[in-house]
């Protein structure tokens, strides 16, 4: 089934992913490597696209981001 997303933004969490990552002084590459340790595979380029909201995020990827960044899932949706 095709994904239908209105507008330019393809996810709601990208800005907070960047915020939480930079608060922890973690590079996109470091985040990618840490995600691999829990079998969530997002390359550095895809993390960049998530952060600029040009890529969608699956539930498994969101779970991994929350686990590695040590944040509750709900916090990714806060403004």
Phi, psi and omega per residue, in radians:
X1 nan 2.345 -3.140
X2 -1.275 2.601 3.074
X3 -1.566 2.342 3.107
X4 -2.062 1.994 -3.123
X5 -2.246 2.105 3.103
X6 -1.377 2.493 3.063
X7 1.552 -3.127 -3.083
X8 -1.430 -0.604 -3.071
X9 -1.346 2.279 -3.096
X10 -1.803 -0.038 3.033
X11 -2.667 2.889 -3.136
X12 -1.796 -0.134 -2.944
X13 -1.869 -0.142 -2.986
X14 -0.962 -0.761 -3.116
X15 -1.105 -0.666 3.132
X16 -1.316 -0.536 3.030
X17 -1.023 -0.848 3.125
X18 -1.067 -0.789 -3.126
X19 -1.040 -0.885 -3.097
X20 -1.150 -0.662 3.136
X21 -1.136 -0.806 -3.098
X22 -1.259 -0.534 3.050
X23 -1.038 -0.558 -3.132
X24 -1.630 0.145 3.124
X25 0.933 0.760 -3.109
X26 -1.918 2.330 3.071
X27 -1.369 2.881 3.062
X28 -1.059 -0.688 3.128
X29 -1.122 -0.745 3.117
X30 -1.096 -0.711 3.101
X31 -1.084 -0.766 3.118
X32 -1.022 -0.789 -3.129
X33 -1.132 -0.744 3.128
X34 -1.149 -0.646 3.088
X35 -1.093 -0.649 3.123
X36 -1.042 -0.545 -3.120
X37 -1.170 -0.305 3.079
X38 -2.001 0.403 3.056
X39 1.088 0.613 2.993
X40 -2.007 1.991 -2.988
X41 -1.837 1.776 3.052
X42 -2.264 2.012 -3.124
X43 -1.248 2.889 -3.113
X44 -0.989 -0.732 3.138
X45 -1.111 -0.657 3.104
X46 -1.219 -0.606 3.054
X47 -1.084 -0.728 3.084
X48 -1.023 -0.775 -3.126
X49 -1.221 -0.561 3.036
X50 -1.125 -0.814 -3.101
X51 -1.119 -0.597 3.097
X52 -1.614 0.170 3.009
X53 1.112 0.542 3.082
X54 -1.834 0.137 3.122
X55 -2.376 2.448 3.074
X56 -1.305 2.881 -3.127
X57 -2.245 2.252 3.103
X58 -1.426 2.882 3.114
X59 -1.090 -0.655 3.123
X60 -1.139 -0.722 3.110
X61 -1.128 -0.725 3.106
X62 -1.086 -0.759 3.094
X63 -1.008 -0.817 3.140
X64 -1.107 -0.756 3.108
X65 -1.045 -0.771 -3.141
X66 -1.102 -0.725 -3.121
X67 -1.154 -0.840 -3.090
X68 -1.237 -0.667 -3.140
X69 -1.479 -0.029 3.067
X70 0.981 0.849 3.138
X71 -2.287 2.553 3.042
X72 -1.180 2.561 -3.111
X73 -0.943 -0.702 -3.093
X74 -1.019 -0.557 -3.074
X75 -1.171 -0.367 3.118
X76 -1.238 -0.296 -3.101
X77 -1.764 -0.016 -3.136
X78 -1.418 2.563 -3.138
X79 -1.618 nan nan
